């Protein structure tokens, strides 16, 4: 994954048009929050520090907000505009040094569950990694229940193709009458594992069944280097899928034959939920990662002719 680079984005007004419901029969038209407060605990994969996360219902129009309770409930909005780092994970911040990292797995669960408004309280700088996937967060939202809010949902229709390239890595968003995530993944010749490809339509397919349990992953040689540098302090075979060449070191083995590319789909879904609304368009990523996801949103919103905000 690549480091974060600051990009200046000129503020401009997007086009606004009316959604034609018959074009997207699966599209959710009303905002949603959770019905009840729920909580979970775990450790941060990078910091190794324990953390408690509590999800609270939030009013319509409030969006997804994180609160650092260990710092007096300082607020950080979940948005592409608040991303401050994309090395190893996605980190958001308030511009004054208050950051919250590894938000992508929870954001993926919220995206798949159709959650627009929620308050996320956390007592530290990093969300817990849990088992390395989004499945525990999906289960947490299911435990809380989902509540419809009878306020129109913000939808972001892609009107023209936007592409970001970095060497042999590339991401794009293209016009489509649905939301689709397509990812091509390989280890860039570092192992003899075959390339993996996955297409997922969040509005039509079952995220909980097909994607949510895919774990974060890596090569043993990289993990050993990170541990030697004092990084990834919370990473273990309990929360990370680890390859030694083509061999899987985790005792339980793979959860899916193509678990790596499914996790890449998971990350993309979570990072793109920072757009602040339901995307109607096709994402395609080749050797993608958090940094490219963020740069793609920056490029999209920098061009008001590339998207339209739709309301029912």
C-alpha positions in Angstrom: 0.0 0.0 0.0 1.1 3.5 -0.7 1.5 6.4 1.6 -0.9 9.4 1.8 -0.2 12.4 -0.4 -2.0 15.7 0.1 -4.0 16.7 -3.0 -5.6 20.1 -3.3 -9.3 19.9 -4.5 -11.1 22.9 -5.8 -14.5 23.3 -4.2 -17.3 23.2 -6.8 -21.0 22.4 -6.9 -22.1 19.1 -8.4 -25.0 18.5 -10.6 -28.3 17.7 -8.9 -31.0 15.6 -10.6 -33.9 13.4 -9.7 -33.5 9.7 -9.2 -35.6 7.6 -11.6 -36.6 4.7 -9.3 -37.4 2.2 -12.0 -33.7 2.2 -13.1 -32.5 0.9 -9.8 -35.2 -1.3 -8.2 -32.7 -2.5 -5.5 -31.6 1.0 -4.5 -32.4 2.1 -0.9 -34.2 5.5 -1.1 -34.4 6.3 2.6 -31.7 6.9 5.2 -31.0 4.4 7.9 -29.5 4.2 11.3 -29.2 1.4 13.9 -32.1 0.8 16.3 -30.2 0.2 19.5 -26.8 0.8 21.1 -24.3 -2.0 20.8 -20.6 -2.5 21.7 -17.6 -4.7 21.1 -14.0 -4.9 22.3 -10.7 -6.0 20.7 -7.1 -4.9 20.0 -5.7 -2.6 17.2 -3.8 -4.6 14.6 -1.1 -1.8 14.3 -1.0 -0.5 17.9 -1.7 -3.7 19.7 -3.7 -1.6 22.2 -7.1 -2.6 23.5 -10.1 -0.6 22.3 -13.9 -0.6 23.0 -16.2 0.5 20.2 -19.8 1.5 20.9 -22.3 2.2 18.1 -25.2 4.6 18.8 -28.2 5.5 16.6 -28.0 9.0 15.1 -30.5 11.4 13.5 -31.1 11.6 9.8 -28.7 13.8 8.0 -26.0 13.5 10.6 -23.8 11.1 8.7 -21.2 8.7 10.2 -19.4 10.3 13.1 -16.5 8.9 15.2 -16.0 10.2 18.8 -12.7 9.7 20.7 -14.1 9.3 24.2 -10.6 9.0 25.7 -10.0 12.6 24.6 -13.3 14.1 25.9 -15.5 13.0 23.0 -13.7 14.8 20.2 -15.6 14.3 16.9 -14.1 13.2 13.6 -16.5 12.9 10.6 -16.1 9.8 8.4 -15.5 11.4 5.0 -13.1 11.4 2.1 -12.3 15.0 3.2 -11.0 13.9 6.6 -8.7 11.1 5.4 -5.2 11.9 6.7 -3.2 8.7 6.1 -3.6 5.6 4.0 -0.5 3.6 4.8 -1.5 0.0 5.8 -5.1 1.2 6.6 -7.4 4.2 6.3 -7.0 6.8 9.0 -9.4 9.8 9.4 -8.7 12.9 11.5 -10.0 16.3 12.5 -6.9 18.3 11.2 -5.8 19.0 14.8 -4.0 15.8 15.5 -6.9 13.7 16.6 -7.0 10.6 14.4 -8.8 7.3 14.2 -7.3 4.5 12.1 -8.4 1.2 10.6 -11.9 2.4 9.9 -12.4 0.5 6.6 -13.8 -2.8 8.0 -16.5 -1.1 10.0 -17.2 1.2 7.1 -17.7 -1.8 4.9 -20.1 -3.3 7.3 -22.1 0.0 7.5 -22.1 0.3 3.7 -23.4 -3.2 3.2 -26.0 -2.7 5.9 -27.2 0.6 4.3 -26.3 2.6 7.4 -26.1 6.4 6.6 -26.2 7.8 10.1 -24.4 6.5 13.2 -22.3 7.7 16.1 -19.2 5.5 16.7 -17.6 6.0 20.1 -14.1 4.6 20.6 -11.7 5.0 23.6 -8.5 5.0 21.6 -6.8 5.9 18.3 -7.5 2.6 16.4 -10.5 0.4 15.8 -10.1 -3.2 16.9 -9.1 -5.6 14.2 -11.4 -8.4 15.6 -10.8 -11.4 13.4 -9.3 -9.4 10.5 -12.6 -9.2 8.6 -15.8 -7.2 8.6 -17.9 -10.1 9.8 -17.9 -9.2 13.5 -19.0 -5.6 12.6 -21.8 -7.0 10.4 -22.9 -9.2 13.3 -22.8 -6.1 15.6 -25.1 -4.1 13.3 -27.5 -7.1 13.0 -27.5 -7.3 16.8 -28.4 -3.6 17.0 -31.1 -3.8 14.3 -31.6 -1.4 11.4 -34.1 1.5 11.5 -35.4 3.3 8.5 -35.5 7.1 8.8 -37.9 8.4 6.1 -35.5 11.0 4.9 -34.2 10.9 1.3 -30.9 9.2 0.9 -28.0 11.0 -0.8 -26.9 9.1 -3.9 -23.8 9.8 -6.0 -24.2 8.9 -9.7 -21.0 8.6 -11.7 -21.5 10.4 -15.0 -18.1 9.8 -16.7 -15.1 7.6 -16.1 -12.5 8.8 -13.6 -9.2 7.0 -13.4 -6.2 7.1 -11.2 -2.9 5.2 -12.1 0.3 4.6 -10.2 2.7 2.4 -12.2 1.0 -1.0 -12.8 -1.8 -0.1 -10.2 -5.0 1.5 -11.3 -8.5 2.3 -10.1 -11.5 3.8 -11.8 -15.2 4.7 -11.4 -17.4 4.5 -14.5 -21.0 5.2 -15.3 -23.4 2.2 -14.6 -27.0 1.9 -13.6 -26.0 -0.1 -10.4 -23.2 -0.3 -7.9 -20.5 -2.8 -8.8 -17.0 -3.5 -7.4 -14.5 -5.4 -9.6 -11.0 -6.2 -8.4 -8.0 -7.9 -10.0 -5.4 -9.0 -7.5 -2.0 -10.7 -7.5 1.1 -10.7 -5.4 3.1 -9.0 -8.2 5.3 -12.0 -8.8 6.4 -12.4 -5.2 4.7 -15.9 -4.9 3.5 -18.4 -7.5 -0.1 -18.0 -6.3 -2.5 -17.5 -9.2 -4.1 -14.0 -9.8 -7.5 -13.6 -8.4 -10.5 -11.7 -9.8 -13.8 -10.9 -8.2 -17.0 -8.9 -9.1 -19.4 -7.9 -6.4 -22.7 -6.0 -6.6 -23.5 -4.7 -3.1 -27.1 -3.9 -4.0 -27.8 -7.4 -5.3 -25.5 -9.9 -3.6 -25.1 -11.0 0.0 -22.1 -9.2 1.6 -22.4 -11.2 4.8 -22.2 -14.5 3.0 -19.9 -13.7 0.2 -17.4 -11.1 1.3 -17.6 -10.1 5.0 -15.5 -12.9 6.5 -12.5 -12.4 4.2 -9.5 -11.5 6.4 -6.7 -9.0 6.0 -3.6 -10.8 4.7 0.0 -10.7 3.9 3.3 -12.5 3.3 5.3 -13.9 6.3 8.4 -12.1 5.2 6.6 -8.7 5.3 5.1 -9.5 8.7 8.5 -10.3 10.1 9.9 -7.0 8.8 7.0 -5.0 10.3 7.4 -6.8 13.7 11.1 -6.0 13.7 10.3 -2.3 13.1 7.8 -2.3 16.0 4.8 -2.1 13.7 1.7 -4.3 13.4 1.9 -5.1 17.1 -1.5 -6.6 17.3 -1.2 -8.8 14.1 -1.3 -12.5 14.6 -2.6 -15.7 13.0 -5.9 -15.0 14.9 -6.6 -11.9 12.8 -4.4 -12.0 9.7 -4.2 -14.5 6.8 -0.5 -15.2 6.4 1.2 -16.8 3.4 4.7 -18.4 3.5 5.2 -18.7 -0.3 2.0 -20.5 -1.4 1.4 -22.1 2.0 -1.3 -20.8 4.4 0.1 -20.7 7.9 -3.3 -20.2 9.6 -4.5 -23.5 11.2 -8.0 -23.1 9.9 -6.8 -22.5 6.3 -8.7 -20.3 3.9 -12.3 -19.2 4.4 -12.7 -18.7 0.6 -10.5 -20.1 -2.2 -10.1 -16.5 -3.3 -10.0 -14.9 0.1 -7.4 -12.2 -0.8 -9.3 -10.6 -3.6 -12.6 -10.8 -1.6 -10.8 -8.8 1.2 -9.7 -6.3 -1.4 -13.4 -5.9 -2.4 -14.2 -5.4 1.3 -11.6 -2.7 1.7 -12.8 -0.9 -1.5 -16.5 -1.0 -0.3 -15.4 0.5 3.1 -13.2 3.2 1.7 -15.8 4.2 -0.9 -18.4 4.6 1.8 -16.4 7.7 2.8 -18.0 9.3 -0.3 -21.0 10.2 1.9 -23.7 8.5 0.0 -24.7 5.5 -2.1 -22.5 5.3 -5.2 -24.2 4.4 -8.5 -21.4 3.4 -10.8 -18.7 0.7 -11.4 -15.5 0.6 -9.5 -12.6 -1.4 -11.0 -9.3 -1.8 -9.2 -6.1 -3.5 -10.3 -3.6 -4.1 -7.5 -5.5 -1.5 -5.6 -5.2 -0.3 -2.0 -6.4 2.4 0.5 -4.3 5.1 -1.0 -5.7 4.7 -4.5 -9.3 4.5 -3.2 -8.8 7.9 -1.5 -7.2 9.4 -4.6 -10.1 8.2 -6.7 -12.6 9.9 -4.5 -10.5 13.1 -4.6 -10.4 12.9 -8.4 -14.2 12.3 -8.6 -15.2 15.1 -6.4 -12.7 17.5 -8.0 -14.7 17.3 -11.3 -18.3 18.4 -10.9 -19.1 17.1 -14.4 -18.1 13.6 -13.3 -20.9 13.0 -10.9 -24.5 14.0 -9.9 -26.2 14.1 -6.5 -29.6 12.4 -6.8 -32.6 12.6 -4.6 -35.9 10.7 -4.7 
